[in-house]
């Protein structure tokens, strides 16, 4: 009997050790910054940033954001790419409406027929979990032939600017486990006013193949710094990002006036321990259970009505908006 109990205990200990390793194991590949050529901001000029012809977003392009969102990383795979409504653009000084539960539910139902019924039943007071994301953006100053993106010497004509990629995380969570998960990300970032951008873009005198302004960018909520990072820590170059966009949306031309938001560093309100995400996936937690867990947790860092959000970058200016009641 004693031998049997010892054997059972050993099996339990080994099982717990295996579970612990599964939940707390590090990423097999560690994201590292791309090899950039840093522009001198004194060798360039500013041009007006007009309304975009189309807007794309690149997700998970900084190591810190990958870690805080407990996301996976594969250096051989493309990052998330999504479409952001160009009508969500606003300028500094704008008031951005805080989405109401009914507005969120109607938007979700229009995107996925029938989803509204579940949300009205289980989440009648659905909160947006409104989040901020400081990002450097780039605008295409010429039409780009996708075949040129494979030429290592190709240096596209780009302008760079500062932006805030506001997000209703509750809508993004509803994409968990769906085959078009990142389309939910696009929806969560496309509501009115959810793309505050600068009035001008900085353009280098001489484009370089992997050139970017290597500058510090940051976000502030009511004067408190929430994010601060150098754009030199980006994992992907502009040309790589354009390749990812073309691969995901081959029917969309890389046309002049296209805007690309290049991703956000760590420090956003949406943060989940990696072990908890792995545990949820292990037990098959549904997207609705994940949403309920996030709504019932600590939501104090998400934006509320009355908050002032500012994003800024060296040489790229700043954009401030106020969250207002809808």
N, C-alpha and C positions, 0 to 999 in steps of 0.2 A: 504493500500500500504506500509506504513511504517513497519507494522508488517511482511509483506511478505519479504521486503528487509532485515530486521533483521534476519529472518529465513534463507534466502539464505546466508547471511554473516556468520551466525553461522555454517551452513553446510560446507561452504568453509574453515572456520577456523579449524573446526574439521577434515576435509579431509587433510588439510595441516599438521596439528599436527600428524595425523595418518601416512602420508607419511614421515614426518620427523623422527618419531620413527622407521618406517620400515627401512629407509636408515641408520640411525645412531645408531641403537640398538646395544648393545654389544653382543659378542658371548655368547650363553647360557651356554657353558662349556668352562672353561679357562684351557688351557694346562699347566701342571705342570711337572717338571723334574721327571724322574724315580728314583727309589731307588737303587743307585749304591753302589758297593764296589770298592773303589778307590785303584788302584795298586800303589805300591811304585816303581818308575822307577829304583831305585837302585837294585831291586830284579828281574832282568830279563836280557835278552841278545838280541842282534840284529842278524837277519838272512837276507840273500839276499831276496829281493822281486822279484820273477820271473814273467814272463808274465803270466797272468791269464788264467785259463781254461774257465772261463766265468765271466761276470761282471754284478752285479745288482746295482741299485741305490734305495735309500729310500728318498722320498720327504717329505717336511713339518714336519721335526722332531725337530725343535726348535720353541718356541713360537714367537720369533721375526720375523722369516721368514714367519710364518703363517699370522702374522699381516700385514707385508709390502706387501704381495701378495694378501691380502684380501681373503684368503682362509677360508673355513669352517673347523670346528674341531668337531669330534665326538669321545669321548674316547672309545666307543665300536666298532668303525670301524677301519679298517686297513688304514694306510697312503698310498699315492701313491707308487707303486713299478713298476720299469721299467727295461728293459734290456739296457745296454750300450755296444756298440761294443768294444770287447777287442782289436781290431786293432787300436783303437783311442789312445792307451797308448803311451806316450813319457816320456822321463826323463828330469831332470833339464838341462837347457842350450839349449833346442830345440827351433826352430822357428816354430810357429804355423801359418798356412796360414789363412788369413782373407778371408772367403768365398765370392765369387763373386755372383752377382744376378743370373747369369745363372746356376752356380753350385747349389745354393739353390733351384732354380726352378726345375732343372732336378731331384734333390734328392726328392723334394716333389712330383713330378709327378710319380717317380718310386715307391713311397710309397703309393700314392693314385692316381690311374689312372684318368687322366683328370684334375687334380688339376693344372697342369702346364699351361694349356690353360688360365685358369682364372688369374693366377698370371702374365703370360706374357702380358695379356690384361690390367689388373688393377694395377699391381705392377712390371713394367718392370725393375725398378731400386731397387728391393727389397734389403733392408739392413738386415744384420743378427741380429742386436741388440745383439751384442756379450757380454756375461756376464761372470763373474767370480764367483766361489763358493769354498771357502776353506772348506774342509771336512776331518774329520778323517775317515780313511777306516779300514776295517778289512779283513784279509785273513784267510781262513780255512786251518789249518795245518793238518787236517785229514778228512776222509770221515765221514759224520754225518748221522746217522739213524734218519729220521724225527720223529719217535715215541719217541725218547729220549727228544725231545724239550718240552714235557709236564711234564717232571720230574723236580720239583723245585730245586733239588740238582744237576742237570746236569750242568757241567762246560766245555764247548767245548774248544778245544785247538785252540787259535786264536793268530794272530799277528796283530799289529796295526801300521798304517803309516799315513802320510800326503798326501793329494791329492788336485787337483784343478779340479772341475767338470765344465769345460767350456760349455757354452750353447748358441745356436743361438735362442734367445727368439722369433723371428719372426716365426720360424717353430713351436715352442711350442704353440703359440697363435692360429695357424691353427687347433689345436686339440680342441679348445673351442666348446663345444656342441656336440662333436663326442662321440660315445659309447666307442671308444678305445682312449680316450683323452690322457692317460698317455703313450701310444705307441708313440705319437708325441713328448712327452718329451724325450723319449729314442732316437728318431731320431735326435732331436735338440742337443743332447749331444754326438753323435756318429761320428762326422766328424773327419777327420785325425788330430791328435794332441790334441783332446779335452779331454784327460785324462792324464795330467801331474802328475806323481807320484814319490815318493821317491825311492831310490835304496834299502833301507832296511826297515824292519818291526821290531818293538820291541815286544818281546815275554816274558810274565811273567813266572817266575820259577814255580809258582803254580797257575793254573787257578782257578777262582772263578765263581760261577753261574752268578752273575750280575756284574762281574768285568770289568772295563775299566780304561785306564789312564785318570784321571781327570786333564786335562791340558788346558792351554789357547791356542787357535788357532786363527790365523788372516790372512787376505789377504791384500796385498799392491799393488797399481797401481802407477807405477812411484814413489815409495817411500811413497805415501800417504796411511795411514791405512784406509781401507774401512770396514773391518769386524774384530771384536775382541770379543771372547766369550769363556767361559769354556765348555768343553765337558760334564761336570757334569750337564749342563742344557739340555742335550738331553732328549726327552720325552720317548724314547723307549730304552730298553736294547738290547744287541746283540742277545740274545735268542729270544726275541720278534720279532726282525727284520728277523731272520731266519724263524720264524713261518709264518710271512707275505709273505716272498718269496715263501715258499713251498705251501702256500694256493693259491697264484696267479699263480705259475708255477709248478704244482705238477709233471710234466713230467721231470723237470730239477733236476738232482741229486745234493744234497749238497755235492759236491765232493771236495777233497783236491785241493787247488789252486784257488778256487773260491774267487773272490774279491767282497766286498760289500762296496759301498760308503754310509756313514751313515747319510748324510744330512748336510745342511749348516745353519749357524746362520743368523740373520738379517744383513743387510748392503749391499745387492746386488744392482746392477743398476736397476733391474726390480722392480719397486714399484708403486702401484696403490691404491688410497684411497678406503676404503671399501664401502663408500656410492656411489662412482662412479660405482663400479662393480655391486652393487645391482641395481642401476638405469638402467644400461645397460641391465641387465638380465630382469628387469621389463618390459622394452619396447621391449624386444626381439631382441636386437642388434646382428647381425650375426657375425661370426668369422672374416669375411673380413672387416666389419666396425670396429671391435675391433682392428684389425691389422692396419687399416688406422689411427685410432685415436692415437695409440701408436707411429706409425712412424711420425705422424705430431706433436707430443708432444715434450717435452724436452728429447733429447737422449744424452745429454752431458756426462752422467756417464757411458755409454756403451763403450766398448773397441774399439780402432781404431788401424790402422797400426802404428807400432813404439812403442806402449805401452809395458812396461815390467811389468809382473804380477808375484808376489811372494806370495806363501802361506807357512806358517810355523807353527810349534807347538812345545811346550816345550818337549824336549826329542825325538821328532819325525822328527827333521830335517826341511829342507825347500826345495822348488822346485820353480825355476824361469824359465819362458819362455818369449819369445818376439813375439809379434804379427807382422807378416810379410805379404807383399803383395803376393797374390797367383800367 
